[in-house]
Amino acid sequence: MSTSNPFHGYVAVQSRGLVALPAALRKRYRLDEPGAQVEITERADGVLELRPTVAVPAQEAWFWQEQWQAGEREVDQLVAAKKVVVTEGVDDFLQSLPHPDSLGE
């Protein structure tokens, strides 16, 4: 999420390692909602990256696996390149098909 007023400041690390994020950041990244989590990545250069995330229900986890997401990106590219037709349901799809009489031409 991009913002025109990015946060820069310091937060205290409490004795048990707890860090309280400023309320404005929690609200901006929806970390004040139930199930919100923060992903942390330690980079080789010593930087700790925090990424806001929302927990995924177990029955939806398949959708977020890398293999499935790669397929989603591929479809998005095909749609953007107009190599596939996007329809709004069965009737719309059937109407998008060529008429059988025109197939022999």
VMD Tcl script that draws the C-alpha trace (Angstrom):
set ca {
  {0.00 0.00 0.00}
  {1.43 3.33 -1.02}
  {0.89 6.41 1.05}
  {1.72 10.06 0.63}
  {2.54 10.32 4.33}
  {4.78 7.33 5.18}
  {5.53 6.65 8.83}
  {9.02 7.06 10.19}
  {9.69 6.83 13.88}
  {10.68 4.60 16.73}
  {8.74 2.07 18.78}
  {9.88 0.50 22.02}
  {10.60 -3.20 22.34}
  {9.08 -4.40 25.60}
  {10.69 -6.96 27.89}
  {8.94 -9.95 26.27}
  {9.84 -8.72 22.76}
  {6.49 -7.09 22.15}
  {6.34 -4.12 19.78}
  {3.28 -1.89 19.63}
  {2.62 -0.47 16.18}
  {1.27 3.08 16.06}
  {-2.53 3.25 15.80}
  {-2.43 5.07 12.45}
  {-0.39 2.25 10.89}
  {-2.63 -0.43 12.37}
  {-5.66 1.30 10.87}
  {-4.03 2.03 7.48}
  {-2.99 -1.61 7.01}
  {-6.11 -3.08 8.64}
  {-4.03 -4.62 11.41}
  {-6.74 -3.63 13.87}
  {-9.05 -6.30 12.41}
  {-9.48 -9.80 13.87}
  {-7.02 -12.32 12.45}
  {-4.54 -9.71 11.26}
  {-0.90 -10.77 11.35}
  {2.49 -9.30 10.52}
  {4.98 -11.29 8.47}
  {8.60 -10.61 9.45}
  {11.61 -11.22 7.23}
  {15.21 -10.85 8.35}
  {17.35 -9.68 5.44}
  {21.08 -10.38 5.09}
  {21.79 -6.65 5.48}
  {20.26 -6.63 8.97}
  {16.97 -5.00 8.00}
  {13.80 -6.46 9.48}
  {10.88 -6.17 7.06}
  {7.31 -6.24 8.36}
  {4.42 -7.01 6.00}
  {0.79 -6.80 7.08}
  {-1.17 -9.96 6.31}
  {-4.58 -11.40 6.93}
  {-4.86 -14.99 8.03}
  {-6.18 -17.33 5.33}
  {-8.86 -19.86 6.26}
  {-7.56 -23.43 5.82}
  {-10.17 -24.26 3.18}
  {-8.87 -21.36 1.01}
  {-5.13 -22.03 1.43}
  {-4.85 -23.83 -1.95}
  {-5.61 -20.57 -3.75}
  {-2.58 -18.86 -2.21}
  {-0.04 -21.59 -3.03}
  {2.66 -20.37 -5.42}
  {1.70 -22.81 -8.19}
  {-1.90 -21.58 -8.19}
  {-0.85 -17.92 -7.99}
  {1.50 -18.43 -10.97}
  {-1.51 -19.66 -12.94}
  {-3.53 -16.62 -11.85}
  {-0.74 -14.31 -13.07}
  {-0.59 -16.17 -16.38}
  {-4.33 -15.75 -16.91}
  {-4.08 -12.05 -16.06}
  {-1.38 -11.67 -18.73}
  {-3.50 -13.50 -21.31}
  {-6.50 -11.29 -20.53}
  {-4.37 -8.14 -20.75}
  {-3.00 -9.30 -24.12}
  {-6.60 -9.99 -25.29}
  {-5.71 -13.63 -26.00}
  {-8.74 -14.87 -24.08}
  {-12.34 -13.70 -23.93}
  {-13.78 -12.83 -20.54}
  {-17.52 -13.41 -20.21}
  {-20.06 -12.73 -17.48}
  {-21.73 -16.12 -17.26}
  {-22.95 -19.02 -19.38}
  {-25.31 -17.00 -21.60}
  {-22.63 -14.39 -22.30}
  {-20.12 -17.16 -23.06}
  {-22.48 -18.94 -25.46}
  {-23.17 -15.67 -27.27}
  {-19.40 -15.09 -27.68}
  {-18.98 -18.36 -29.62}
  {-18.98 -18.19 -33.42}
  {-22.17 -19.29 -35.13}
  {-21.87 -22.90 -36.41}
  {-22.63 -21.73 -39.98}
  {-19.49 -19.56 -39.98}
  {-17.11 -22.36 -38.96}
  {-16.69 -23.73 -42.50}
  {-15.65 -20.37 -43.95}
}
mol new
graphics top color blue
foreach p $ca { graphics top sphere $p radius 0.5 }
foreach p [lrange $ca 0 end-1] q [lrange $ca 1 end] { graphics top cylinder $p $q radius 0.2 }
display resetview
